[in-house]
Amino acid sequence: MDLLATLQPVANLVTTVLSFLVVLTVVVFVHEFGHYIVGRWCGIRAQVFSVGFGRALYSRTDKHGTKWQVAVLPLGGFVKFVGDMDPASAGRAEDDSLTPEEHAASFHNAGLLARTLTVFAGPMANFLLSVVIFAAIVLPLEQGSSEPVIGEITEKAGAEVGFEAGDRVISIAGEPTEEFKDLVDILTKRDSEYLPATVERDGAEQQITVFFHQPAEVLSVTPGMPAEGAGMQRGDVIVEIDGEPIPTFRALQLATSVKSHGTEMEVVVDRAGERVAMSFVPDLIRREHPTTGEQVLLPTMGISSSVFGGIEPAKEPVPVHRALWIGVQETWRVISGTLSYIGDMIFEGADTSQLGGPIRIAEISGDAAEQGFSSVVWLIAVLSTSIGLINLFPIPILDGGHLLFYAIEFIRGRPVGETWMKVSTMIGLSLVLLLMVFATYNDIVRL
């Protein structure tokens, strides 16, 4: 037993590292393949396609003259096109050093449109990967119907709920329910009240009384958020915040929405019949206000509860077009959430300690691996979107920096000078390195 306890941390570390490498390799390969394949379609030849940096552990050259290799340091990758002085395509070789065939197939001698499409293809490949993964995750599942029809009543809803499976809810407390979310909204706002309702049951309208109660039970705890750091667990029921009773999940939402940012919160939870107290400072996150419905910055502890409180909608198969649209929506949700967070950091003073680097990504990868294959695939989708978005930032050395130079070239009618390219590239590299150092510092402090 002692030997197993000693080896467990080693096994966890191996799982974390391997998961991190798998996730990163997939995301990087797809990004670089986007550059490679679109460049080839545009008549630009790649000399090297590398997964990893440094000395090649394995390589082969294909019929197009591209050397495919796996390098010793698996923390990224690159495509080096003909005529590039470096893997970032920041510098160009002298034309005199190129053969006529290489000159015709070089990156820097390609037309503006060809270079633009080749550079943009990397981030776009990341976005497409995310869309496909998110779609593949939901495609085998059944989705909740938007119709106000009760599909299932679980034990979480309680014996007094009043609804039965198959009921079509017409109204609750005089308010019409045209969609399933309408009845959820009404019940959530009137939690713990006996309410009159009209339902269609067995082909006839009936008047019934319904009762809905959703305690503030923790369904999941978000990694890296304050609740996790304080030790909150799945299954905990929050019963008090700063001495104020919390009888329902909506009461929890209302109580946290009025807390001042930066103020420590005293939370008491019921854990299997035992009261456990904890304290932490919630993060400031942009989310929907529980009363106004607006997207605003609110103190957030980082937990979720049951969406429907035991009243589940009817299920229906997810068609392919719907799954793809969900994939697009989820990808955009990651993009918009990231942009909102960056804006909040700059203009609203949001907490920058949430920025994570390689260590944090490795931790999350390890957690995902412990939860199963689907969690790892989901993480690949999220990270792929993030990598694609970051690469579009207009910072020299990133894809967005190249696209900025091409936009300037389009306006001026001639490329940006080599001196400006080199200087801006060094500035961009410095900014990226500073960001990596800051994110890694956050990781170390969090550890």
N, C-alpha and C positions, 0 to 999 in steps of 0.2 A: 504493500500500500504506500509506504514511504517512497519507494522507487517511482511509482506511478505519479505521486504528487510532485516529485522532483522533475520528472520528465514533462509534465503537463505544460508548464510555461514554455519549454522548448518547442513542443508541438504547436502551441498557439502562435509562437513567433514564426515558425516555418509556414503555417497556414496563412498568416498575415502577409508575409513576404511573397509567397507564391501567388496569392490572390491579387495582390497589388501588381505584380508583374504581368499576370494574365490580363487584368483590366487595362492596364496602361498599354500593353502591346497591341491589343485589339484596337483600341482607340487610335493609337499612333499609326498603325498599319493602314487603317481605313483612311485617315487624313492624308497620309503620303500617297496612297494609291489613287486618291482623287486627283492630286497634282499630276501623278505619273500618267494615268490613262487619258486625261483630257489633254495633257501636253503631247502625248503620242498622237492623239486624234488631230491635233493642230500642227503636226509635222515637226515637233520638238523632240529630240532624242535624249533619253536619260542615260547617263553613264553609270550611275550607281543608285541602287535602291537599297537602303540600309535600315534594318530594325536594330537599334542600338548604336552606340558610338564606340570609337576606338578600333582595336585590332579585330579583324574578321575571324570568327570562329568557324564559319561555314560560308561558302560562296559558290555561285555558278553564274555563267554568262549565257543569256538566252540568244535566240536567233536575231534579235533586234540590236544586239550589242550592249544590252544593259546588264550590269553585274548586280545580281541579287545576293545580299549577304545578311547574316546575323552576326552582330558585333558583341564584344565582351561586356559592354556597359549597357544594360537593357533599360535605360531611362529616357527613351525617346527614339527618334529616327529621322531620316532625311532622304530626299531625292536630290541628287546632284546632276543637273542637266549639262549637256555639252556647252562649253563656253563659260561655265560658272567658275569663279575663283574659290568659292567656298560653298558649303551645303546650304547656306541661307540665301543664295543667289544675290548676295549684296554687292559682289564685285564681279567684273567680267574679265575674261582672259583677253590678251591681245589678239586681234584678228590674224596677225601674221603667224601666230602659233597654231592656227587651225588649218586643216586641209579644206579644200573647196567643199567636200561633202559635209565636214563638220561645221563649216561656216553656214551652210544652208540649213542645217538642223539644230543650230545653237539657240539657246533660250534668248539671249540678249539681242540677236539679230532677227528674231521673229517679230511679226507685226504687233501693234499695240493691243488689238483685240485678242490675239492668240495668247499673249502674255497675261492679259487680264483674266481671261477664262481659266488659264492654267493655275494661276494663283488663287482665284476665287473657288476653284474646284475642291481644294482641301477642306476648308470650313463647310462647304456645301455637302461634301461626302459625310462629314460628322453629323450634320443635321439629318441627312437622309437615313443614316444608320440609326439615329435615335427614333425617328418616325417609325421605321420598320420594326425595331425592337418593342417599342410601346404598343404598336399594333399587334405584334405577335403575342404579347403578353395577354391582351384582352380578347384576342380572336377565339381561343378555345373556351372562353368563359361565357356565361350568360350575363346580360346586363339588366339592370333594373329598368322596368318600363316607366315611362313618364306618365302613364295613365294613373288616375287616383284609385287604383285597385290594390287591395291587400293581398299579397302573395303568401306571406307566412307570418305567424305570430310566435315568437320565441319566448322563453321563460323570462327574459329580461323585461318584457312588456308588463308582466304581472297578471294576476288572475282577474283583476277588475277592468281590464282594458276595454272590454265591450265589443271590439271588432272581432270578426271571424275571417278566416282565409277565404278569399273570393269576393268579399264585399267591395262594391264600387261606392266610394264615398262621395256623396253629392254636396254635403255641406257640414260644417262643424260650428256650433254656436252662432248659426245664422250666416256664416261666411262661406261662400261657394268654394269648392275645391276642384279647380279645373285640371290641375296637375298634381302628381304625388308630392312634390315639394311644397305645395300649398298646405296640405294637411299636416306635413311635418312642421312647417313654420307656425301654424296655428297651435298645434299641440305643445311645441317647445315654449312658446310665449305664454301659454296657459297651463304650464306644468303644475301637477298636483291639484287640478280643479276638475270637478265633475261637470261635463259639458254635454248638451244635447247635440245629437248628430243625426243626419238623414243618410241612409245607405240603401243601395239597391242590392237585395239579397234574395236569391232563388227567384229572380224575375220580378220581384215586387219591391216597392219602396217601403222602408220601415224606419220608425223613429226609435233610436236607442240612446243610451247614456254611455259616454266613454270617459275613461280616466287614464291619464298618461303621467308617468313619473319616471324621470331619468336622473338617477343620482350621478354625482361627479366622479364616475368610475374611470380609472385610467386604462384605456385600451392599449396604448403604445406610448413609449417615451422616445423622443427624438434624440439620437446620438449627438453629443456635443452641446446640447442645450442645458440651461440651468437646472431643470428638474432631474436630469440624469446625473449631473454633478452632485446634487444633494442626496441622491440615493433613492429617488422615487422609482417605483416598480409597477409593472403591469398588474392590474388587479387591485391596486390601492384605490380607496375611495376617499376623496378629499372632503373633510367634514368641517374644517375651519380655516379661515385666512385672517390673520391678525386679530384673532378673537371673535371674528364675525362668523356665525353659522353659515354653512354652505349646503343647503338641502338638495339642490339640483345642479345639473351641469350648466344650465342657463344662469343660475345665480353665480356660479364660478366665473362665467364669461363677463357678467356685469361687474363683479367685484374686481377682477383684474383690469378691466377697461378703465377704471377711474384711479388706478394707482399711479403715483408719480414715478417717472423714469429715474432709475438709480437708487430707488428706495428698497431696502431689504424687506422681504416678505416672509412672515412667519406662517408656515403651513402645517396643519395637522391632518394626518390621513388615518383611515381605519384599514389596518392590514391584518386580515384574517382574525378580526375581533380584538386586535391590540392597537392601541393608539400610538402612532409614531410621529414625533415632531421634527421638523426640518426648517431651515431658513436659507434663502438665497435671493439674489437680485435678478429679477427677470430681464431678459433681453428686450430690446425695442425692435419690433418686427412690423412690417406693413401687412395688415390683414383686414378683414371685414369687421367693421364695428357692429356689435351685437344689437344695437338699437337703430342706428341710422342706415346700416348697410353699406356705408362708404368705405373705400380702401384707405386706411389711415395707419399711422404708426401707433402701435399699442404695446404695452408690456406683455410679454409672452413667456410662459415657463417652458413650453416645448412638450406638450402632451396632446393626445387625441382621445376622444371617447367614441362610443358607438354612434354611427351616423344617424340611424333611425330609431335607436332606443328599443329594439326588439320588434318593431313593426316594419316588416320588410315589403318592398314592392314586388309585384309580379315580375317574373323573369322572362326574358325573350332572347333568342340567339343574337349574337353580334354579327351583322353582315360585314363583308370585307371592306366596303366603302366606309362604313361607320367606324370600323377598327382603325383604318388609315386616318380618318378625320380625328379620332381620339389621339392617335400618334402625333398628328400635327399640333393638336391642342396642348398635349403634355409637353412637347418640345418647346412650344411657344411659352408655356407656363414657366419652364426653367429659364428661358431667355429673359422674359419680362421680369421675373423675380430677381434675377441677377442684376439687371439694369436698375431696377427699383432700389435694390440694396446699395449699389454703387452711388446712386443719386442721394440716398439717405445718408450715406457716409460723408459725402461731400457737403450737402446742404442742410442736413438735419442732425448731424452729429451722432449718427447711429454707431453702435459698438463695433469697432474694427477688430476686436479680438476673435470674431467669428471667422476671419480669414484664415484658411488653413493651407498648408503646403504639402509636400510629399509625405511627411510623417502622418498627417491627418488623413490623407487619402489612403495610406496603407492601413491605418486603423479601421477606417470605414470598410475597406475591402475585406479585412479579416472578419469584421462583424457580419458583413454580407455573406461571406463563405460559410460561417457558422449557421446562418439562417437558411441556407440552401442555394441551389443552382439559380432559381428564379430571381433571388435577391442580387446575386452577382450580375446577372444579365441586366436587371433593372439599373444597377449602379453603372454598368457600361453605358447605358443609354443616357443617364444623367451627366456622366463625365464627358461623354462624346459631345453633347450639346454645349457644355461649359467650355471645352477645348476649342470647339468651332467658334464660339462667340468671342472668346479671349483673342483668338488669332485674327479676328476682324477689327480689333481695336487699332486705330490709326497710329501705331507706334512703329517706327523703323525697326527692322529685323523681324517683325511679325508680318503676316500676310496683309493685314490692314495697312501697314506702313507702305508696302509695295503698291497696293491699290491706290493709296494717296498719291504716291509719286506718279502713277500712271494717269490719275486724274489731272495732275499738274501738267504732265506731258501733253495730254489731250488739249488742255486750255492754251498752253504756250506754243504748241506745235513742234516741240522738240524735247528730248529727254532732259531730266535734271542732271546737272553736271556731276562728274565723278567725285569731285571734292566734297560737294554737298552730300552726296550719297554716303561717302565714307564717314564724314563727321556725324551725320544724323544717325547712321547705323550704330556708331559707338555710343551716342547718347541713348538710343533706344535700348541697346544692350545693357547699358548701365541702369536704366529704369527697370528693365525686366529683372536684372540681378538684385536690385534693391528690393523689389516686390517679393522675390523669392526668399531673400534673407528675412524680411519682415514676417512673411507667412510662416517660415520655419521657426522664427523666434516665438510666434504665437503657439506653434505646436509644442515647443519645448516648455513654455510656461504652462500650457494646459496639462502636459504630462507631470 
